């Protein structure tokens, strides 16, 4: 799995003219599933993201995790995070999981966050979505789980 995790003061995702998910302060997670990911990876990755200490404490230091900060999570599927761009000008997505498998593990990731007690909103898997957010900080992390190193210079 790959994720772009952003600390936000608010975020929402629209499909067409309808807002399908929205949060105030918390995390916006753009999530991509790889072909070798499984349910255990989804569970671990959810726990890892939920316990990131990237929220400010009373002294303004990044010391609090999602639960302690009282934040929510907006999870948006984004298979393009698995794009291969090292050759040519058109991205290849052969390194992403099949849509069926990705949907299953995306839902597993969301369920794992909810089992941890977090309020989770989502986009619509496979839909054309418009994501609107205010990155707080800005704080943006790129995470991978259970896959080989992700070369920073790919592309």
VEXTORTI-749259 format. One record per residue: residue number from 1; x, y, z of N, C-alpha, C in turn. Coordinates in nm, 3 decimals, always signed. Layout:
N
[NUM, [X, Y, Z], [X, Y, Z], [X, Y, Z]],
...
This chain:
155
[1, [+0.084, -0.117, +0.000], [+0.000, +0.000, +0.000], [+0.088, +0.123, +0.000]],
[2, [+0.035, +0.225, -0.058], [+0.098, +0.357, -0.056], [-0.007, +0.458, -0.013]],
[3, [+0.039, +0.558, +0.061], [-0.055, +0.661, +0.104], [+0.014, +0.796, +0.109]],
[4, [-0.060, +0.897, +0.071], [-0.023, +1.034, +0.098], [-0.113, +1.077, +0.212]],
[5, [-0.051, +1.109, +0.325], [-0.124, +1.145, +0.446], [-0.104, +1.293, +0.470]],
[6, [-0.214, +1.366, +0.477], [-0.206, +1.510, +0.500], [-0.283, +1.547, +0.626]],
[7, [-0.218, +1.624, +0.712], [-0.290, +1.679, +0.827], [-0.371, +1.796, +0.775]],
[8, [-0.501, +1.794, +0.802], [-0.590, +1.895, +0.745], [-0.673, +1.964, +0.853]],
[9, [-0.712, +2.087, +0.823], [-0.808, +2.156, +0.909], [-0.951, +2.128, +0.862]],
[10, [-0.961, +2.088, +0.733], [-1.089, +2.039, +0.680], [-1.061, +1.974, +0.545]],
[11, [-1.149, +1.881, +0.508], [-1.135, +1.814, +0.378], [-1.270, +1.758, +0.338]],
[12, [-1.291, +1.752, +0.206], [-1.415, +1.692, +0.157], [-1.390, +1.634, +0.019]],
[13, [-1.474, +1.540, -0.018], [-1.465, +1.479, -0.150], [-1.604, +1.481, -0.212]],
[14, [-1.608, +1.529, -0.337], [-1.734, +1.538, -0.411], [-1.731, +1.442, -0.529]],
[15, [-1.846, +1.384, -0.557], [-1.867, +1.307, -0.680], [-1.981, +1.377, -0.752]],
[16, [-1.950, +1.433, -0.867], [-2.049, +1.517, -0.935], [-2.076, +1.638, -0.849]],
[17, [-2.203, +1.667, -0.826], [-2.239, +1.783, -0.744], [-2.267, +1.746, -0.599]],
[18, [-2.244, +1.618, -0.561], [-2.274, +1.573, -0.425], [-2.147, +1.553, -0.343]],
[19, [-2.148, +1.603, -0.220], [-2.040, +1.576, -0.127], [-2.065, +1.438, -0.067]],
[20, [-1.969, +1.345, -0.085], [-1.987, +1.208, -0.036], [-1.911, +1.183, +0.094]],
[21, [-1.816, +1.269, +0.128], [-1.742, +1.256, +0.252], [-1.681, +1.390, +0.290]],
[22, [-1.685, +1.422, +0.418], [-1.629, +1.549, +0.464], [-1.590, +1.538, +0.610]],
[23, [-1.478, +1.603, +0.647], [-1.433, +1.607, +0.786], [-1.387, +1.748, +0.818]],
[24, [-1.378, +1.775, +0.945], [-1.309, +1.894, +0.993], [-1.165, +1.851, +1.020]],
[25, [-1.104, +1.894, +1.128], [-0.963, +1.863, +1.155], [-0.937, +1.713, +1.160]],
[26, [-0.822, +1.674, +1.105], [-0.783, +1.534, +1.107], [-0.686, +1.502, +0.996]],
[27, [-0.707, +1.387, +0.932], [-0.619, +1.340, +0.826], [-0.696, +1.315, +0.698]],
[28, [-0.636, +1.355, +0.587], [-0.684, +1.315, +0.456], [-0.583, +1.212, +0.406]],
[29, [-0.632, +1.091, +0.377], [-0.545, +0.982, +0.334], [-0.581, +0.944, +0.191]],
[30, [-0.487, +0.966, +0.100], [-0.502, +0.919, -0.038], [-0.437, +0.782, -0.040]],
[31, [-0.513, +0.677, -0.070], [-0.468, +0.540, -0.052], [-0.466, +0.462, -0.182]],
[32, [-0.355, +0.392, -0.205], [-0.339, +0.306, -0.322], [-0.301, +0.166, -0.276]],
[33, [-0.356, +0.066, -0.341], [-0.331, -0.074, -0.305], [-0.245, -0.139, -0.412]],
[34, [-0.143, -0.211, -0.368], [-0.054, -0.282, -0.459], [-0.098, -0.426, -0.479]],
[35, [-0.044, -0.493, -0.579], [-0.088, -0.629, -0.613], [-0.053, -0.733, -0.507]],
[36, [+0.044, -0.708, -0.422], [+0.082, -0.807, -0.320], [+0.028, -0.775, -0.182]],
[37, [-0.052, -0.670, -0.171], [-0.109, -0.634, -0.042], [-0.218, -0.733, -0.002]],
[38, [-0.238, -0.747, +0.129], [-0.343, -0.835, +0.179], [-0.410, -0.771, +0.300]],
[39, [-0.501, -0.844, +0.363], [-0.578, -0.790, +0.475], [-0.488, -0.751, +0.592]],
[40, [-0.383, -0.831, +0.617], [-0.292, -0.800, +0.727], [-0.220, -0.668, +0.701]],
[41, [-0.182, -0.643, +0.577], [-0.116, -0.517, +0.542], [-0.212, -0.401, +0.567]],
[42, [-0.338, -0.417, +0.526], [-0.438, -0.311, +0.545], [-0.456, -0.280, +0.693]],
[43, [-0.462, -0.384, +0.776], [-0.477, -0.364, +0.921], [-0.357, -0.290, +0.980]],
[44, [-0.237, -0.337, +0.946], [-0.115, -0.274, +0.999], [-0.101, -0.130, +0.952]],
[45, [-0.131, -0.107, +0.825], [-0.116, +0.026, +0.768], [-0.214, +0.124, +0.834]],
[46, [-0.335, +0.080, +0.858], [-0.433, +0.164, +0.927], [-0.384, +0.201, +1.066]],
[47, [-0.332, +0.102, +1.139], [-0.278, +0.128, +1.272], [-0.160, +0.222, +1.270]],
[48, [-0.075, +0.204, +1.171], [+0.043, +0.289, +1.157], [+0.004, +0.435, +1.133]],
[49, [-0.091, +0.455, +1.043], [-0.134, +0.592, +1.010], [-0.207, +0.655, +1.128]],
[50, [-0.292, +0.579, +1.195], [-0.369, +0.633, +1.308], [-0.280, +0.674, +1.424]],
[51, [-0.164, +0.612, +1.436], [-0.078, +0.643, +1.551], [+0.036, +0.738, +1.518]],
[52, [+0.036, +0.793, +1.397], [+0.137, +0.894, +1.365], [+0.119, +1.014, +1.457]],
[53, [+0.225, +1.055, +1.521], [+0.218, +1.169, +1.613], [+0.252, +1.295, +1.535]],
[54, [+0.152, +1.345, +1.461], [+0.174, +1.462, +1.376], [+0.079, +1.578, +1.407]],
[55, [+0.011, +1.568, +1.522], [-0.077, +1.676, +1.564], [-0.010, +1.752, +1.679]],
[56, [-0.032, +1.882, +1.682], [+0.036, +1.968, +1.780], [-0.020, +1.952, +1.920]],
[57, [+0.072, +1.951, +2.017], [+0.032, +1.952, +2.157], [+0.020, +2.097, +2.203]],
[58, [+0.002, +2.118, +2.332], [-0.016, +2.253, +2.387], [+0.106, +2.342, +2.364]],
[59, [+0.222, +2.280, +2.345], [+0.345, +2.357, +2.321], [+0.374, +2.376, +2.173]],
[60, [+0.282, +2.332, +2.088], [+0.300, +2.348, +1.945], [+0.392, +2.244, +1.881]],
[61, [+0.425, +2.139, +1.953], [+0.511, +2.033, +1.900], [+0.426, +1.919, +1.846]],
[62, [+0.472, +1.857, +1.738], [+0.399, +1.742, +1.683], [+0.420, +1.624, +1.777]],
[63, [+0.321, +1.604, +1.863], [+0.333, +1.506, +1.970], [+0.208, +1.420, +1.987]],
[64, [+0.100, +1.456, +1.920], [-0.027, +1.386, +1.941], [-0.066, +1.303, +1.820]],
[65, [-0.131, +1.189, +1.847], [-0.181, +1.107, +1.737], [-0.327, +1.144, +1.709]],
[66, [-0.387, +1.073, +1.618], [-0.523, +1.103, +1.574], [-0.623, +1.096, +1.688]],
[67, [-0.618, +0.990, +1.767], [-0.714, +0.974, +1.877], [-0.700, +1.085, +1.980]],
[68, [-0.576, +1.116, +2.018], [-0.552, +1.219, +2.119], [-0.594, +1.356, +2.070]],
[69, [-0.580, +1.380, +1.941], [-0.616, +1.511, +1.885], [-0.766, +1.525, +1.864]],
[70, [-0.837, +1.412, +1.862], [-0.981, +1.416, +1.838], [-1.018, +1.434, +1.693]],
[71, [-0.924, +1.409, +1.603], [-0.949, +1.428, +1.461], [-1.021, +1.312, +1.395]],
[72, [-1.065, +1.336, +1.272], [-1.132, +1.235, +1.191], [-1.043, +1.203, +1.071]],
[73, [-1.088, +1.110, +0.989], [-1.010, +1.069, +0.872], [-1.100, +1.069, +0.748]],
[74, [-1.048, +1.125, +0.640], [-1.112, +1.114, +0.509], [-1.021, +1.027, +0.425]],
[75, [-1.070, +0.911, +0.381], [-0.991, +0.817, +0.301], [-1.043, +0.820, +0.158]],
[76, [-0.952, +0.844, +0.064], [-0.986, +0.854, -0.077], [-0.899, +0.756, -0.154]],
[77, [-0.960, +0.669, -0.233], [-0.882, +0.575, -0.314], [-0.810, +0.651, -0.425]],
[78, [-0.683, +0.614, -0.447], [-0.604, +0.684, -0.549], [-0.501, +0.588, -0.607]],
[79, [-0.545, +0.506, -0.703], [-0.457, +0.406, -0.762], [-0.338, +0.468, -0.833]],
[80, [-0.346, +0.596, -0.869], [-0.236, +0.660, -0.941], [-0.108, +0.669, -0.857]],
[81, [-0.116, +0.646, -0.727], [+0.005, +0.645, -0.645], [+0.096, +0.527, -0.680]],
[82, [+0.041, +0.428, -0.749], [+0.122, +0.314, -0.794], [+0.167, +0.329, -0.940]],
[83, [+0.162, +0.450, -0.992], [+0.204, +0.473, -1.130], [+0.352, +0.446, -1.149]],
[84, [+0.385, +0.387, -1.260], [+0.525, +0.369, -1.303], [+0.550, +0.476, -1.408]],
[85, [+0.642, +0.565, -1.379], [+0.667, +0.679, -1.468], [+0.811, +0.687, -1.516]],
[86, [+0.886, +0.581, -1.500], [+1.029, +0.588, -1.533], [+1.057, +0.581, -1.683]],
[87, [+0.958, +0.538, -1.762], [+0.980, +0.530, -1.907], [+0.864, +0.595, -1.980]],
[88, [+0.895, +0.670, -2.081], [+0.791, +0.731, -2.163], [+0.722, +0.846, -2.093]],
[89, [+0.608, +0.884, -2.152], [+0.534, +0.999, -2.100], [+0.396, +0.963, -2.047]],
[90, [+0.355, +0.839, -2.071], [+0.225, +0.794, -2.022], [+0.246, +0.701, -1.903]],
[91, [+0.189, +0.733, -1.786], [+0.206, +0.646, -1.670], [+0.147, +0.507, -1.695]],
[92, [+0.212, +0.408, -1.639], [+0.162, +0.271, -1.641], [+0.112, +0.238, -1.501]],
[93, [+0.003, +0.164, -1.494], [-0.055, +0.130, -1.364], [-0.052, -0.020, -1.338]],
[94, [+0.040, -0.091, -1.402], [+0.049, -0.235, -1.383], [+0.095, -0.272, -1.243]],
[95, [+0.150, -0.177, -1.170], [+0.194, -0.203, -1.032], [+0.084, -0.181, -0.929]],
[96, [-0.034, -0.143, -0.974], [-0.149, -0.127, -0.884], [-0.227, -0.259, -0.880]],
[97, [-0.298, -0.281, -0.773], [-0.383, -0.400, -0.762], [-0.499, -0.390, -0.860]],
[98, [-0.559, -0.504, -0.891], [-0.679, -0.501, -0.975], [-0.787, -0.421, -0.903]],
[99, [-0.878, -0.362, -0.977], [-0.983, -0.283, -0.911], [-1.063, -0.363, -0.807]],
[100, [-1.090, -0.489, -0.835], [-1.167, -0.571, -0.740], [-1.090, -0.591, -0.609]],
[101, [-0.963, -0.626, -0.622], [-0.880, -0.648, -0.502], [-0.856, -0.516, -0.429]],
[102, [-0.832, -0.410, -0.504], [-0.810, -0.280, -0.442], [-0.932, -0.234, -0.363]],
[103, [-1.051, -0.253, -0.418], [-1.174, -0.213, -0.348], [-1.189, -0.290, -0.218]],
[104, [-1.160, -0.418, -0.223], [-1.171, -0.503, -0.103], [-1.075, -0.456, +0.006]],
[105, [-0.950, -0.428, -0.028], [-0.852, -0.387, +0.071], [-0.871, -0.242, +0.114]],
[106, [-0.921, -0.158, +0.025], [-0.957, -0.021, +0.061], [-1.064, -0.025, +0.172]],
[107, [-1.166, -0.106, +0.151], [-1.272, -0.120, +0.252], [-1.217, -0.180, +0.381]],
[108, [-1.122, -0.274, +0.370], [-1.059, -0.331, +0.488], [-0.979, -0.229, +0.566]],
[109, [-0.911, -0.140, +0.496], [-0.836, -0.032, +0.559], [-0.931, +0.061, +0.634]],
[110, [-1.039, +0.100, +0.569], [-1.139, +0.187, +0.631], [-1.199, +0.119, +0.754]],
[111, [-1.234, -0.009, +0.743], [-1.291, -0.084, +0.855], [-1.192, -0.091, +0.971]],
[112, [-1.064, -0.109, +0.941], [-0.963, -0.115, +1.046], [-0.954, +0.017, +1.122]],
[113, [-0.959, +0.129, +1.051], [-0.960, +0.259, +1.119], [-1.083, +0.274, +1.208]],
[114, [-1.197, +0.231, +1.158], [-1.320, +0.240, +1.237], [-1.313, +0.149, +1.360]],
[115, [-1.254, +0.031, +1.345], [-1.238, -0.060, +1.459], [-1.147, +0.000, +1.566]],
[116, [-1.057, +0.087, +1.524], [-0.970, +0.156, +1.619], [-1.042, +0.272, +1.687]],
[117, [-1.167, +0.297, +1.649], [-1.248, +0.399, +1.714], [-1.249, +0.535, +1.647]],
[118, [-1.200, +0.542, +1.525], [-1.192, +0.671, +1.456], [-1.315, +0.696, +1.370]],
[119, [-1.352, +0.823, +1.360], [-1.458, +0.863, +1.268], [-1.394, +0.870, +1.129]],
[120, [-1.450, +0.793, +1.034], [-1.393, +0.785, +0.901], [-1.499, +0.817, +0.797]],
[121, [-1.464, +0.908, +0.707], [-1.545, +0.939, +0.590], [-1.467, +0.889, +0.469]],
[122, [-1.537, +0.864, +0.360], [-1.470, +0.810, +0.241], [-1.518, +0.878, +0.115]],
[123, [-1.438, +0.857, +0.011], [-1.481, +0.892, -0.123], [-1.562, +0.775, -0.178]],
[124, [-1.582, +0.773, -0.308], [-1.652, +0.663, -0.374], [-1.551, +0.590, -0.460]],
[125, [-1.521, +0.466, -0.424], [-1.418, +0.390, -0.493], [-1.449, +0.382, -0.642]],
[126, [-1.350, +0.414, -0.724], [-1.363, +0.403, -0.869], [-1.431, +0.520, -0.937]],
[127, [-1.484, +0.614, -0.860], [-1.553, +0.729, -0.918], [-1.454, +0.841, -0.950]],
[128, [-1.493, +0.929, -1.039], [-1.417, +1.051, -1.062], [-1.452, +1.145, -0.948]],
[129, [-1.353, +1.181, -0.868], [-1.378, +1.259, -0.747], [-1.303, +1.391, -0.750]],
[130, [-1.358, +1.488, -0.681], [-1.291, +1.617, -0.659], [-1.263, +1.627, -0.509]],
[131, [-1.135, +1.636, -0.474], [-1.095, +1.643, -0.334], [-1.058, +1.787, -0.304]],
[132, [-1.118, +1.842, -0.200], [-1.093, +1.979, -0.157], [-1.046, +1.973, -0.012]],
[133, [-0.929, +2.030, +0.016], [-0.878, +2.024, +0.152], [-0.793, +2.145, +0.184]],
[134, [-0.776, +2.167, +0.313], [-0.684, +2.269, +0.362], [-0.579, +2.194, +0.442]],
[135, [-0.458, +2.187, +0.386], [-0.347, +2.119, +0.450], [-0.301, +2.206, +0.566]],
[136, [-0.298, +2.149, +0.686], [-0.264, +2.221, +0.808], [-0.116, +2.204, +0.837]],
[137, [-0.041, +2.311, +0.825], [+0.102, +2.306, +0.858], [+0.187, +2.376, +0.754]],
[138, [+0.202, +2.325, +0.637], [+0.148, +2.200, +0.586], [+0.226, +2.079, +0.639]],
[139, [+0.153, +1.973, +0.664], [+0.212, +1.845, +0.703], [+0.164, +1.741, +0.603]],
[140, [+0.257, +1.685, +0.527], [+0.227, +1.583, +0.427], [+0.333, +1.474, +0.436]],
[141, [+0.288, +1.349, +0.449], [+0.379, +1.235, +0.456], [+0.343, +1.138, +0.344]],
[142, [+0.445, +1.074, +0.288], [+0.425, +0.970, +0.190], [+0.471, +0.840, +0.255]],
[143, [+0.380, +0.742, +0.265], [+0.410, +0.617, +0.334], [+0.391, +0.497, +0.242]],
[144, [+0.472, +0.396, +0.263], [+0.454, +0.269, +0.196], [+0.453, +0.159, +0.301]],
[145, [+0.392, +0.048, +0.267], [+0.385, -0.063, +0.360], [+0.396, -0.194, +0.285]],
[146, [+0.480, -0.282, +0.337], [+0.494, -0.418, +0.285], [+0.527, -0.425, +0.136]],
[147, [+0.609, -0.334, +0.090], [+0.655, -0.341, -0.048], [+0.801, -0.302, -0.054]],
[148, [+0.865, -0.332, -0.166], [+1.005, -0.292, -0.180], [+1.020, -0.140, -0.171]],
[149, [+1.143, -0.096, -0.154], [+1.169, +0.048, -0.148], [+1.107, +0.118, -0.267]],
[150, [+1.064, +0.240, -0.242], [+1.001, +0.323, -0.344], [+1.104, +0.427, -0.386]],
[151, [+1.171, +0.407, -0.499], [+1.277, +0.500, -0.537], [+1.224, +0.643, -0.552]],
[152, [+1.289, +0.734, -0.483], [+1.245, +0.874, -0.487], [+1.265, +0.935, -0.624]],
[153, [+1.357, +0.879, -0.702], [+1.386, +0.939, -0.832], [+1.314, +0.872, -0.947]],
[154, [+1.216, +0.786, -0.920], [+1.144, +0.720, -1.028], [+1.072, +0.825, -1.111]],
[155, [+1.103, +0.831, -1.234], [+1.034, +0.923, -1.324], [+1.120, +1.037, -1.357]],
